[in-house]
């Protein structure tokens, strides 16, 4: 009997081993990217050559831009198909089809924000050459899909997904999703300030936000008085990560080899695979090397024959909240003495292993419309967002690579609307330039820091400011320009907002660059790894003295610290000190009002 049991267990283990081994080899055997040989890509005007360097970075050589875009589409599908599939599903609100009920709330948000509809409208309004390029790229992706059939990456096979043909709207939806990730569209600062208003009243709310002159309408004050602040509404939007991007450029006078240099370090979220896809593209009319976004063909960050460019996120206030007064039927909203319709459409979210969910997508003349939220107590509102305005980012980024000097940059970037970015450019002649890329709202009636009464004809948007309204900094005398998500100290002709990062990271970069005149690629790379926090040094210098016991020892340790945020040592002590300072400054008010923490470095600095 015992032998029979042992024999049975052995057989079961053997079967399990065979099944696991079979599954392993099944996953490993298919879906591998092609790295050599020939591939058939229907629609090519002539052969395209792709060479991979030692790090696997492809170099595409084609006789036309259309053929290059087809090849890039094929390469993206070859290397990043799962990433592309998840990205377009996220943007279109279709993750529930794969992941079931757990993704429904996310899909509902994406549907209500109309990202897919925005992408389709952008394709329809794009320039003919842009539409042709997007179609060529989609042809490349779909050629790979057709050739592979069921031989797909293991992630897609595990999820039992056969990707639908790629479309131009899929490409644009990915750029819209990137704009969403770089924008406060889902958590506008106006709503956080409104929560402070609900909790503390107008004067104290302005003071705690460090914005005593912010425009605030009596109707919004009255609305805040009638609504009790909710415990989680403020804390959820308080500063948490402290992450940020940086870029900089130096003039030839500060470079070892006498050429202008550019560096870029966009701190997007970590992922596997990486957000970016490095590539080099060469055609008779378009040459660029740098980073593309899988799902979109042009080089977004990189260099062309005559210019190199870099971007960091610029927190222009391109989102506004308009509280609304809907009628009893919820079909119209008040506008002055009359009404404006609430447009709507019903969409179906398919749910894996569950019942489909219907979602009603709504919008008004001011933007995306959201019904009153019983859970948070927020009233009905329309969200105006710069990304909803027409633009052609593809045309802008292609023209930027083709620019012959910084003098061509203004015209090249004119079609770019969103997302707003700090653009740095250097050319082969040695000129360096900073300018915002993107457009700010042309507001009237208020400054946009608090929500506005949507029913009032005295406030709103006249559209977007022209690109020519953006400031610029060209060839500064010190030969250095740097950004780090903060606004540069240059005249701003119109209201851009105030929710930029503090200038400490930017100041650290500028001071470091201005201290040398022998910069090269290696020293740039070293500077990108710099861990000294000027913010920490700023706070530590203001600690003062007169402490006793542990507090005195902590103050002494911090006083002798250089501000390097290492994994051990005084940096950990500083983190505790900063947290305690935030708590002492803001959290007594938060606890008294029964709301979450709302302290940020920016608020602390302004106070």
N, C-alpha and C positions, 0 to 999 in steps of 0.2 A: 504493500500500500504506500509506504513511504517513498519507495523508488518510483512508483507511478506519479506521485505528487511532484517529486523533484524533476522527473522527466517532463511533466506537463509545464512546470514553471520554466524549465530550460527552453522548451519549444516556444512558449509565449515570449520569452526574452529575445529569442532568435528572430521571431516574427516582428517584434517591435523594433529590433535593430535593423532589420531589412527595410521596414517601412520608413524609419527615420533616415536611413542611408539613401533610400530611394527619393524621399522628399528633398534631401539635401542636394543630391545630384540633379534632380529635376529643376530646382531653383538655380543651381549654379550653371547648368548647361545652357540655358536660354537667356535671351534678352541682353547679351553682351554687346557693347558698342563696337562698331567696325573701325579698325585702325589702319587697315591697308587694303590693297586691291582696288577693284573698280566697283562703282555703284551706279545704277541706272536711275536717273532723275528726269522724269518726263517734263518737257517744256523748255529745257535748256536751249539757248540759242547756239551755244558752243560748249566745248568741254571746259570744266572747272577743275583746277588743281588744288588739292588740300594737302598740306604738309603739317605734320605734328612735330613739335620740338621735343627735347628730352623731358620736359615737364608735362607733356601732353597738351600744350597750347596749340590750337590749329591756326594755320596761316592760309587764307583763302585768296586765290588768284583767279579772277574772272575777266571776261572781255566786256561785260556790261554790269551795271548795278542790279538789274533784274536777276541776272544769273547769280550774282553774289548773294542777294537776299534769299534766293531759292536754296543755295548751298548752306547759308547760315541756318535756315529753317531745318534742313536735313540734319545738320550737326547738332542743333539744340535737341531735336527729337532723339538723335542717336545717343546723346549723353545725359539728357535731363528730362526725359518724357514724364516720369512720375511727378517731378517737381512742377512741370508745366500743367499737368492734369489737375493736381491739387490746387494750384494757384487759380486756374480759371474757374474751377468749381467753387472755390471760396468766394471769388469776386461775383459770381453769378448766383450765389445762395443755393448751391446744389450739393453740399457736403452730406446732407441727410440721406441722399440716395446710397451712400456708401457706409456711413457710420450710424445711421439710425436716429433714434429720438434724441440722443445726446447732442446732436448738431442742429436741432431744429431752431433753437433760439438764435443761434448765430446766423443761420440762413434767413430767418425772419428779419433780422436787422439789416442784412445785406440787401434783401429785396426792398425793404422800406426806404433804404437810402438810394435805391434805383441805380446801382452801379452798372448793371448790365444794360439798362435802358440808356444810361449816359454814354456807354461805350458804343452802342449802336448808333446813337445820334452823332457822336464824334466821327465815326466812319463816314456817315452820310454827308457831313459838312466838310470833310477833309478835302484838300487839294487833289486834283486828279492824279498827280504824280505820287502822292502819298498813298492813295487807294491802290494804285498799281503796285507799289512796293509792298504793301501789306498783303495783297493777293499773291504776289510772287513768293513771299515768305511762307504763307499758308500752303502754297503748292509744294514747297520743299518739305514741310512737316508731313503733309499728307502723302507725299511720295514715299517717305520712310515708313509710314504706317501701312501703306498698301503693300510695300515690299516685304515687310516683316510678318504681316498677318497676325497669328497668335504668338509669335516669338517675341514676347514683350518683356520688359524688366520684371524681376520677381515680385516687386511690390504690387504691380498691377495684376499679375497673375494670382497672387494671394487674395486680392480683393475682388477677383473675377471681373475686372474692368476691361472692356474693349473700347478704347477712346474713340469718341466721335471725331469726324473730320475737323481739323483746325480751321478757324475763320478769322477774318480781320477783326471782328468785334472781340474775339478772344484776346488778341494781342493788346487792343486798347484797354480791355477790362483789367489786364495786369498792371498797366500804368495807372489806371484809376485806383486799383488796390494799393499800389505803392503810395499814391497821394494820400489815401486814407490812413496808411501807416505813419505818414509824416505830418498828419494834420489832426487837430482836435475835434474833427467833425462828430465823433461819437461822445465826446466829453468836453463841450465848449467851455472855455474859461468864464464866459458870461453866466453860465448856469452855476458854476462854483461861487461866483460873486453874488449871485442871487441867493444862494444858500446862506452865505454870510449875512446878507441883508435880512433874510428871514430870522436868523438867529440873534443878530445884534442890533438891528436898526441901521438907518442910513449912515450916520456919522461914524459910528464905531466900525461898521463894515468897510467904509472907505479907509479909515485909519489902519485897520488890520491888513488890508490889501495893499497899503502903501500908495494909494491913489486918491488923495483927498479931493482932486478936481474932476473925477470921473463924472460924466453926464448921467443923471438919473432922473427918470420921469416920475412925476407924482403918481401916475396910474400904476407904475411898477412898484413904488413904495407901498401904495395901498394894497396891492395884491399880495405883497410879501407879509403885510400885517395880518392878513386873513388866513395865511397858511402857516402851519407849524413846521419848523425845520425838522427834517428827518435825520435819524442818527447816522446813517451811512452815506448820505448824499455828498458831504464835503470830503470826508476822509478818503473815499475811493479815488478822488482825483488829486490828492496831495502828492507832492514830489516823492518819488521812490527810488528811481534808478541812478540818477546822476550821470547818465551816459551822455555822450555828445560827439559830434564829428568835428574834424578840423581840416583845413587846407591852407596852403600858403604858397607864395611865390617870391622869388628874389630877382632883382635886376642883375645884369651882367657884372656890375661893379662889386657885387657881393658873392660871385661864383668863382670857383677855382679856375674853370676853363673859359671864363668870359662869356658864357651864354646864360640867358635867363632860365631859371629852373622852376618847376612846379611840383608840389607834393599834395597828395590827397589821402585822407583816411576816414572814409564814411563809416561811422560806427552803427551799422544796422544790426538787427538781431542776429545772433548766431544761429546757424542752421546746418544741417547735413542733407543735401549738399549746400555749398555756399550760395548766398543770394546772387552773386555775380558769376558770369561766364567770360573768361578772358579769351580774346581772339584778335587776329590781325586780318584786315580785309583790304584787298588791293584790286582796283579797277581803273580804267583810264580816267574816270571822272570822280571817283570816290576812293580815298585812301585813309584808313584810320586803324589805330591799334589801341586796345584798352579793354574796358569792361562792358559787356552787354548784359541785359536782363533776359534770362531764358524765357522765351515766349515773345520776344521783341527783337528785331534785327539790328538796329544801329548801335554803334559804340556810344555809350552814354557818358562815360568818364574816360579820358585818354588823350590821344594826340593825333593830329593830322600832319600833312606835309609841312605846314607853316606855323601852326599854333598847337599849343597844349592847353588843356583846360581841366578844372577840378570844381567840384561842388560840395557844399554842405547845406543842411537844411536851414532855411531862414524862416523864422516863426512870424511871418507877416500875418496880421489878423485878417484872414480871408474867410472867416466863419462868423455869422451873426445870427442871433436868436430873436425872433419876433413872436411874442406871445399873441395869441389869437382869441377872438370872440366868435365862436361858431354859432350858427342858428340852432334852433331846437332839433331840427332833423339832421344836423351834422353834414349838410350839403353845401353850405356857404360860410364865408367868414366876413366879418364887418370890414368895410373900407370907407372911412369918412361917413357920409350920409347914406351910403349904399352898401352893396354886397359884391363879393367876388366869389366865383365858384371854387369848390374843392374838387379838383379832378381826381379820378380814381380808376383803378384797374385791379381785377382779382387775378391772383396767380396761385398756382398749385405747387406745393413742395412735396415731392415724392420722398417717402421715408422707408428705408430698408427694414423689412420685417415689421412694418407698422402701417397705420392708416395715414393716408395723405393728409396734409394740413393746408388749409386755405389761408391766404394772407391778402389783405387789402392794402394796396400801395396807393398812397395819396400825395398830392402836391397842390400847391397854390401858386399864385403869381409871384410869391416871394421865395419859393423853394420847396423842399421836401416837407410834407405836413405830418406831424405826429399828434395823435389824440392825447387828451389829458391822461396823465398817468396816476391812477389811484394809489399805487404802491408808494411812489415818491412824493405825491402831492403836487407835481408840476402841472401847470395848465397846458392846454393845447398850444402848439407852437409850430412855426415854420422855420426851417433852417436854410439860410442863404449861404452858399458855398461857392468860392471862386471856381472850383473845378466844374461847376454846372454851366459855366459860360463857355462858348465855343472857342477852340484853339486848335493848334496843329503842332504838338510837341515833336512829332516825327520829323516834320519839315525843318523845324528849328535846329534839332540836334545834328541832322545831316548837313545843313548849311554851315553849322559851326565848324565841323571837321574840314569843310572846304574853304574856310576863310583864309585869306592870304596874309592877314595881319589883324591886330586888335581893332584897327579902324573899321573892319568889316563886321565886327561882332554885333553891334547894335542892330543892324539890318538882319543879320542871321537869326538872332534870338527873338525877333519881334513876334512870331506866331506862338511862342511858348507862353502858356497861361498858368499851368499848374504842374507840379507843386512848386511854390516859391523856393528859390535856392540862392545861396551866395555863390556866384560864378566868378572864378579867377581864371584869367587867360594870360599867357605869355606867348610872344611870337619870336620868330628867328631874328628879327631886327633888334630884339632886346627890350621891347616895350612890355609893360605889365599893366593889367587892368583888373579892377573889381567892379562888378555891378550886380544888382539883383536880377535874376532871371525869373519871370513870372509877373503877375499883375495883381495889384491891390484893389480892393473895392473903392468905387467912387461914391462914398456915403454922403448923405445930407441929413441934417437935423440932429445928429448926435455923434459921439466919438466911438461907439461900438463896444465899450467896455462892459456895460450892463445890457440886459435884454431891453428891447424896444417894444412899444405898443404897435403891433402889426396893423391895428385898425386906424392908426393915424396917418393921414396923407402927408404929414409934415416930416416924416422920417422914411428912409429907405436907401436903395441903391439906384444909381443911374447907370449901372453896368460896372465895368472895370476901368481903372485909370489907364491911359495909353502907356505903352512901354517906354515912351520918351520921357515920362514923368519920373522914372526910376533914377536915383542918383548914381554916380560913378566916381571912382577914384583911379586916375590914370597917372602912372609913372611918378609916385611920390618921391620927394627928395631923398628920403632915407633908403630908398631902394628895397623896401619890404612891404608886403601886404599879407595879412593873415586874417582868417575868420575861424570862429568856433561856435557857430549857432547864435552869436550875439550880433547886434547891429554895429556897424562901424561908426565912429564919431564924425560923420559927414552930414551936411544939410539934407534933410528929408523934405521934399516939396509938398507932400500930402501925408495924411494920417496913415501910417503903416502899422500901428499897434505898439504894444509895450511888452508883450509876453515873450521877449527874447531871453536867451540865457544871459547870465552875468558875464562880464568881460574878463574874468580872471584867467581862463584858459587862453583866450586870445592874447591877453597882455603877456602871459608867460612866453608864448610863441614869438611874439613881436620882439620882446626884449632879447630873447636868445638869438634870433636872426640878426638883430642890429648889432650884436656884439662881435660878429665875425665878418670877414670878407673872403673866405675861402671855402664856401659851401659846395658840396658835391653830393652825389647820390647816396654814398655811404653815410655821410654826416647827417643828411636829411633823415635817413632811416633811423639813425641813433636818436635824433630829436623826436621822432614819432614814438619812440619808446620811453620818453621822459616821464617820470612819475612824480615830479615835484608839483604840489598843489599850492598855487598862489592864494587860493581861497583859504586854505588852512593857515598859511603864514599871516594872512590878513587878520583872521580871527585871533590867532595866538598872540599877535602883537597887541591886542586889546584886552588881554586877560587882566592885567593890572597886578597888584600885589596885596599884601596884608592877610594872606591865608595862613591857616594853621594845620598841623597834622598831615593827613593824606592829601588834602587839597593843596597844601604848600609843596609837597613832594611832586605832585602831578604838575603844578604850575612850573616848577623848576625843570622838570623833564621836558615839558613842551617848549620852554623858553630856549633850551639848547638844541632844539630839533630843527632840521633844515627843510621840513615840509615834504620829504619824500614819502609817498604812500606805499611803503614796503609791506610785506606780509606779516611782519612782526615789529616790535619796538614801539616808539611813541605814536606811530600812525594809528594803532588800535586805541591808544589812550585818547587821541584826538577824536576818533569816531565816537567814543563814549561822551566826550566833552560836547561835541556838536549836538548829539542827540539830547543831552541834558539841557543845553541852551535852547534848543527848539521847544523842548517840553516846558521849560520855565517861561518862555516868551509867549507861546501860543496855547499850550494845552490846558492851562487853567481856565481860559475862556471857553475852550472847546468842551471841557468837562462840565462847566457850569451851564452851558447851553445845551448839553446833551447831544453833541454832534461829534463826528470823527475828527481826527487831527487834520489840520490844514496848513501847518507851517511848511514853508519852503525857503530855500536859500535866498531866492529873489525877494520874497516878502521880508525876510530878516534883514537883508541889506537895505531895503527901502525904508524900513522902520528906523 
